[in-house]
Amino acid sequence: MPFMEKGPVRLHYSEMGSGFPLMVIPGGGLNSTVAGLDTTHPFNALKVFSDEYRCVAADLRNGKDGQSTGPLEPDRPWDAYTDDHLALMDHLGIGRFMVLGYCIGGPFIWNLIRRAPDRVVAAVLAQPSGHRTSMPTQFYDNNRGNWAEALLKRRPDVTVPQVEAFLRKMYLSPADFVFTVDRDFVRGCTKPLLILPDDIPPHPIEVAMEQVMLAPNAEVSLYPWKDTPDKIPLAVRHIRTFLKANRPA
């Protein structure tokens, strides 16, 4: 896997296949890595769709088990990561692209659509993260005890107050919906979307279905789609059909 450098940011990324570009955003929260696609995901989209698409994925900046590094930006956490996603596509000479994101990739996709509407052609949100009102601080708490502790050990330049401010801004301000955009934005989004709901604490099905109902060009997969191994190929087939229907000629 090669590296891309832009200023103080160094991204570790992978590229597979050829064809219309497909950005793949691994899940795993702030510890999202390309390697995790093989170990913790229901299927590895980077490999599965490389037979038809130019698939690109990267370790998230400052993830515990990844190799991407960069400054912590407490005032703009979501936008800092989106900067990285767009900078990688610029580095590869890619203008327009489709995107498939797992877990934290859901909020990232919405931020990509907000930031670069002319570049995102269509999007697949697999088991997307969202705010669960019955567990309002789960993302802050989980990352404070997992991602943050590991980051503080290896980065003496990062302080506890910076980490706490980063996580508050990311997940508690606002603590609502999909974190990166509001419901009015989703209601006005005409991009083709395919959503594969999940229902574990970080992936509330209520929020996934609310996105389906609000976005005018959204469709939804079967649910549940990954509780048994035989259903996963059906979900992959649905994704493949969706991507083919929406990729530019």
C-alpha positions in Angstrom: 0.0 0.0 0.0 1.5 3.4 -1.0 1.3 6.7 0.8 0.0 10.1 -0.1 1.4 13.2 1.6 -0.2 16.6 1.7 1.3 19.0 4.2 1.4 17.4 7.6 -1.0 14.6 6.5 0.3 11.2 5.4 -2.3 8.8 4.2 -1.8 5.0 3.7 -4.1 3.9 0.9 -4.8 1.0 -1.4 -6.1 0.9 -5.0 -7.5 -2.2 -6.8 -9.1 -2.8 -10.2 -10.0 -0.5 -13.1 -13.1 1.3 -14.3 -15.2 4.1 -12.9 -13.8 5.1 -9.5 -15.4 3.8 -6.3 -14.2 5.1 -3.0 -14.5 2.6 -0.2 -14.6 3.9 3.4 -13.9 1.1 5.9 -15.9 1.0 9.1 -14.4 0.7 12.6 -15.1 4.2 13.8 -12.0 6.3 14.3 -9.8 3.2 14.0 -11.0 2.5 10.4 -8.4 0.7 8.3 -8.1 -0.9 5.0 -6.9 -4.1 6.7 -10.1 -4.2 8.7 -12.1 -4.8 5.5 -10.8 -8.4 5.5 -11.3 -9.0 9.2 -14.3 -7.2 10.7 -16.6 -6.4 7.7 -19.3 -8.6 6.2 -17.6 -8.4 2.8 -14.5 -6.5 1.5 -15.9 -4.1 -1.0 -12.4 -3.1 -2.1 -11.9 -6.6 -3.5 -15.4 -7.6 -4.4 -16.0 -4.7 -6.7 -12.5 -4.4 -8.2 -13.6 -6.5 -11.1 -15.6 -3.6 -12.4 -14.4 -0.5 -10.7 -11.3 1.4 -9.7 -11.6 0.9 -6.0 -9.7 3.2 -3.6 -9.6 3.0 0.2 -7.4 4.5 3.0 -6.6 4.1 6.6 -8.3 6.9 8.6 -6.0 9.6 9.9 -4.6 8.7 13.4 -6.4 5.3 13.7 -4.9 2.9 16.3 -4.0 0.1 13.9 -3.6 2.2 10.8 -0.6 4.0 9.2 -2.2 7.3 8.3 -1.1 10.2 10.4 -1.9 13.9 10.6 -2.7 16.7 13.1 -5.7 16.5 15.4 -8.2 19.3 14.4 -10.6 19.7 17.4 -12.5 22.6 15.7 -13.3 20.6 12.5 -13.0 16.9 13.0 -15.4 15.7 10.3 -14.1 18.2 7.8 -10.5 17.2 8.5 -11.3 13.6 7.5 -13.2 14.8 4.4 -10.2 16.9 3.4 -8.2 13.6 3.4 -10.8 11.8 1.3 -10.9 14.5 -1.3 -7.1 15.0 -1.3 -6.6 11.3 -2.0 -8.9 11.4 -5.0 -7.1 14.6 -6.2 -3.8 12.8 -5.8 -5.0 9.9 -7.9 -6.3 12.3 -10.6 -9.9 11.3 -9.9 -12.7 13.9 -10.4 -16.1 12.2 -10.1 -16.6 9.0 -8.2 -19.1 6.8 -6.4 -18.6 5.9 -2.8 -19.4 3.0 -0.5 -19.0 3.4 3.2 -19.5 1.2 6.2 -20.4 2.4 9.7 -18.6 5.8 10.2 -18.6 5.9 6.4 -22.3 6.9 6.5 -21.6 10.3 8.1 -18.5 10.7 6.0 -20.6 10.1 2.8 -23.0 12.8 3.8 -20.2 15.2 4.4 -18.7 14.4 1.1 -22.0 15.1 -0.6 -22.2 18.4 1.3 -18.6 19.4 0.5 -18.3 18.1 -3.1 -21.8 17.6 -4.6 -20.4 17.7 -8.2 -18.0 14.9 -7.5 -20.1 12.3 -5.7 -22.2 10.5 -8.3 -24.0 7.9 -6.1 -23.4 6.4 -2.7 -23.9 3.2 -0.7 -24.3 3.4 3.1 -23.7 0.0 4.7 -24.6 -0.4 8.3 -24.4 3.4 8.8 -23.6 5.1 12.1 -26.1 7.5 13.7 -27.1 9.1 16.9 -29.1 6.8 19.2 -31.1 8.9 21.6 -31.2 6.2 24.3 -27.3 6.1 24.3 -26.5 9.8 23.6 -22.8 9.7 24.6 -21.8 6.2 23.3 -19.5 7.4 20.6 -17.8 9.9 22.9 -17.4 7.3 25.6 -16.2 4.5 23.3 -13.7 6.6 21.5 -12.4 8.2 24.7 -11.6 4.8 26.1 -10.3 3.1 22.9 -9.1 5.4 20.2 -8.0 8.3 22.4 -6.0 6.3 24.9 -4.0 4.7 22.1 -3.4 8.0 20.4 -2.3 9.7 23.5 0.3 7.0 24.2 2.0 7.3 20.8 1.5 11.1 20.2 3.1 13.3 22.9 2.1 16.3 21.0 -1.6 15.5 21.5 -3.2 16.5 24.9 -6.2 15.1 26.8 -8.1 18.4 26.5 -7.5 18.4 22.7 -8.8 14.8 22.4 -11.9 15.6 24.5 -12.6 18.7 22.5 -12.2 16.8 19.3 -14.7 14.1 20.4 -17.2 16.6 21.8 -17.2 18.5 18.5 -17.5 15.3 16.5 -20.3 13.5 18.4 -21.9 15.9 20.8 -22.2 19.1 18.8 -24.7 18.3 17.6 -25.7 15.0 19.1 -28.3 14.2 16.5 -29.2 12.2 13.4 -26.1 11.5 11.2 -23.8 14.2 12.9 -22.5 15.8 9.6 -25.8 17.1 8.0 -29.3 17.8 9.2 -32.6 16.4 8.0 -33.3 19.3 5.7 -30.1 18.6 3.9 -31.0 14.9 3.4 -34.5 15.9 2.4 -33.0 18.0 -0.4 -30.4 15.5 -1.5 -31.2 14.1 -5.0 -28.2 11.8 -5.2 -28.9 8.1 -5.8 -28.5 6.3 -2.4 -28.6 2.7 -1.4 -28.8 2.1 2.4 -28.2 -1.3 4.0 -29.5 -0.9 7.6 -28.1 -2.5 10.7 -29.3 -2.4 14.3 -26.6 -2.5 16.9 -25.9 0.4 19.3 -23.7 2.4 16.9 -25.9 1.6 13.9 -29.5 2.5 14.8 -32.0 1.2 12.3 -34.3 4.1 13.1 -31.8 6.6 11.8 -31.0 4.4 8.7 -34.6 4.2 7.8 -35.2 7.9 8.4 -32.5 8.6 5.8 -34.3 6.3 3.4 -37.6 8.0 4.0 -36.2 11.5 3.7 -33.9 11.3 0.7 -36.0 11.4 -2.5 -33.7 9.0 -4.5 -32.9 6.5 -1.7 -33.6 2.8 -1.8 -33.1 0.2 0.9 -31.7 -3.3 0.9 -33.3 -6.4 2.5 -33.1 -6.4 6.3 -31.5 -8.2 8.0 -28.9 -8.7 5.4 -25.9 -10.1 7.3 -27.4 -12.2 10.1 -26.7 -15.4 8.1 -23.9 -15.9 5.5 -26.3 -16.8 2.7 -27.9 -13.3 2.7 -24.6 -11.4 2.2 -24.3 -12.3 -1.5 -27.9 -11.0 -2.0 -26.8 -7.6 -0.5 -23.7 -7.6 -2.6 -25.8 -8.3 -5.7 -28.1 -5.4 -4.9 -25.1 -3.1 -4.5 -23.6 -4.2 -7.8 -27.0 -3.6 -9.6 -27.2 -0.2 -7.9 -23.7 0.9 -8.9 -24.1 -0.3 -12.5 -27.4 1.6 -12.8 -25.9 4.8 -11.6 -22.3 4.9 -12.9 -21.8 7.4 -15.8 -21.5 5.9 -19.3 
